Amino acid sequence: MEKTTSRYIALPAALIALGLGVMAATAAFAGWLEHGSAIFLSLAESGMAWCF
């Protein structure tokens, strides 16, 4: 009975963590699309563009 209870707790927690990770990745990608050229230009000005 204890295994069943922990399964009912672990699965929603894992799904919530996965959802938060997907949301963070989506926000990072949207930020890159919005500000990617400015990020690249600032890296190019400092000479670090070739590091990435």
Long-range contacts (C-beta under 8 A, 24 or more apart in sequence): none
